[in-house]
């Protein structure tokens, strides 16, 4: 392992501890960049539930709905802390009891049947190759479920064998490998080249796992060790927070 990756932070464990702590609602407010943008924070109750689903597998439709709400940003984390239960945004208020009522951008978000399909076929899906699962999800998913959300579902279906992915984690990985350390919250955001993933309608989607995700997984393995990444969700949390310190450019 190239230990110089984490020299600016005092070491790998210090990096993970610093940025994963900042992920939670009970941490100090993080203000990033000259514009003073704040990073959204997450509740420990919800994160613990995500950890449980990851470890034990998807057991029903409710688990799928919670995963999607978590990734899409439809959980009111400060209210979760206050009420010690899942609290959803207004357009997802009855998400668990009446998923057919969920809306996205003011229109019906038809994930009820999709979530049930995943729950009904989970044992089969867990045994399939990643690209097969992605193609299956693409075929079944309603409008509004994009590539990143399908990769999130793959992460949970595979129980962490396939990495979770979004632009913040990807920029963080590339920044670490490129030595673009950020130590000052208020400096201008350094630019990191970021190439968007193909959409679900692009021909490139058919080979997205081999062409894009396998390389990302290798980068994680090189920097952290993939087994460590699988066992310690704080690594992904740290990457997600750290990625907010950078500006994506094409």
N, C-alpha and C positions, 0 to 999 in steps of 0.2 A: 504494500500500500504506500502511496505517495503522501507521506505525512505533511509535506509542505502545503498541501491543500488547506490545512486548518491552522497554519502558523499564526495568521493575523488574529485568530480568536483564542489562542492559547491551547488549542488542541481540538480533536474531533468531539470528545465528550462535552467540552465546554460549548462548542457550537450547537450541539444537539440540545443541551440543557438551556442555553440562552434563548434560542429561537422557538423551541417547543413550549417553553413556559409562556412566551408572549402570545401563544395561540388561544389562551383561555380567558374567559370573562373576568376571572379573579386576578389577572395580571395587571401591571401598570399600562396605562394608555400608550399606544405606539403611534407616533406621528412621523410620517415618512416623507422625505423630499421637501423642497422649498415651498411647495404648494400646501404642505401640512395635511396631506391625506391620511386618514386613519384606517387601520386594518380592522376588518370585521373580526369579532371574537366568538368563541364557541364555548358552550357549557360542558362541564364534565359529565353530567348525567347523559347527555346525548352521545358524547364521545365514548363513554363506557358502553352504551348500547351498540354503537357501531363496532366496537371491539368484540363484543359478544357475538354479533351476527357474523363477523369475520371468522372468529374462532370456531363457532358451532355450526355455521352454515345457515342459509336462508330456509326458514321453517314455514313460511306462509306469506300471504299477500301483504300483510301489514309490514313485514320486514322490507319488502321491495319498496313500498310507499315511503317508509322511513329513510331508506337509502337515498331515494330520489329527492325527497324533501331536504335532506341534509346537504346533498351536493348542489342542488339548484338554489339553495339559500332561502327556503320557505319555513324555516324554524326560527322562532323569536327567542334567541338564546338568553337574553337578560330575563325574560319572563319565565323561561325554564328554570333559571336559577332561583327566582322568587317563589315559584309555585311547585318546584320539584316534580315536574311532569313535562311531557312533550307539549309545547304550545306552538301552534302554527300561525302563519300570517293569514290575513282575513280571507284571501281567496283559496286557502287550504284549510279553513277552520275545522271542518268535519272530515278531514282527509282519511282518517282510519275507519270511521264508521260509515261514511258515504263517499268513497273515492270517486263515484260518478259525478259528484258535484264540484270536483276540483277544477279550477280555471287557471289559464296561463295567458297573460296579456289580454285578459277580459273575455277570453273564449274558452269553451269547454276543452279540458286537457284529458283526453280519453285514455287514461292509464289503468283503469280498473281491470279491463280484460287482459291487458299486457302484464300487469303484476300477477294476475292469477295464472296466466300461461307460464311465467317463470317459476312460480311456486309449484305448479303441477308437474313441471318437467325438470325440476332441479337436479334430481339424481342423474338423469341422462346428461344434462348440461355439464355437471361436474366432471364427467368422464371424457368429454370431447376436447379436441384441440382448440386453442384460443381463437384462431380465425374462423373456425366452424361456428363457435359460440357467437362471435361478433356478427357473422352473416345471419345466423338465426335471429338474433336480437334485432338486426336491421330489418329483417322481413316482418317481424311481429310488432315492432315499436310504432306507436302513433306519431303523428306529426308533433314536433316540438322536442323529441328525444334525439339529440345530436350525438356526434361521435364521442365527445368527452363523457357524456352520461352513459353511453354504452360501454366505454372502457371502465367506468366506475362500477357498473354492474358486473363486468367481467372480473374485476378485482375481487369482488365479494363472492361471485360464483366459484372462482378458482381458489378461494380461501387464501389469497395473497400470493399465489404462485405467479400470477401476472400482476405487474405493478399498477397502481393507480396513477393517473396522468392528468395534468392540466398545465396551462402555460406557466403558472407560477413555479411549480415544482421543476418543470423543464428548464426554465431560465435560471433557477437556483443551481441546478446541477451543472449547467454550462458555465455559470459564473464561477463556481467553485473550481471547476477544471481549468478555467481560463485565468484564475487568479484575480478576479474582479471583486475583491473584498470591499464591503461597505461597513464602516464602523461609525459613521456620523449620520444620525437619523435625518439631519436637516440639510445635507448636501444635495446638489442636483442629482437626480437619478442617473446612474450610469446606464448606457444603452447596451442591450444584449440582442443579438440577432435571434429572431424567433420566426419559424416557419409554421404557419397554421396547419393543423391536421386536415386531411381531405374530408369533405362532408360525406354524409352517408349515401349521397346520390352520385358521387364521383367514382369513376372506374378504379381509382387508386385504393378505394376502401377495401376492395377484394384482397389486397395484399398488405393492408396497413400494419398488421401485427409484425410480419417479417421485416417490412421496410422501415418502420418507424419505432415500434414499441420494443422490439428485441434489442435494438441499439441503446435505447434508454435504459432498459433493464441491465445491460452490460455496464453502462456508466455507473449505475447505482452500485453494482457489484464491485466495480473497480474502486469506488470511493469509500463505501461503507461496508461492503460485503453483503450479498443479497440475503443470506440467511439472517444476518443482523437486522436488515430492513424488514423482513417478514415478521420477526419476533418483536420488534420495537416500533410501534406506530409513531413514537415521538420523532423518529427520523423523517417521516413524511410530513408531520406537523411542522417541524423545523424548516424543511424545504419550502413548504407552502408560505410560511411567514417570510422567510428570507427572499423568496422570489418577488415579493411586493416592493423590494428595494430597487428594482430595476425596471427600465423602460423598454418594452419590446419594439424592435425595429425590423423591417424586412431586409 
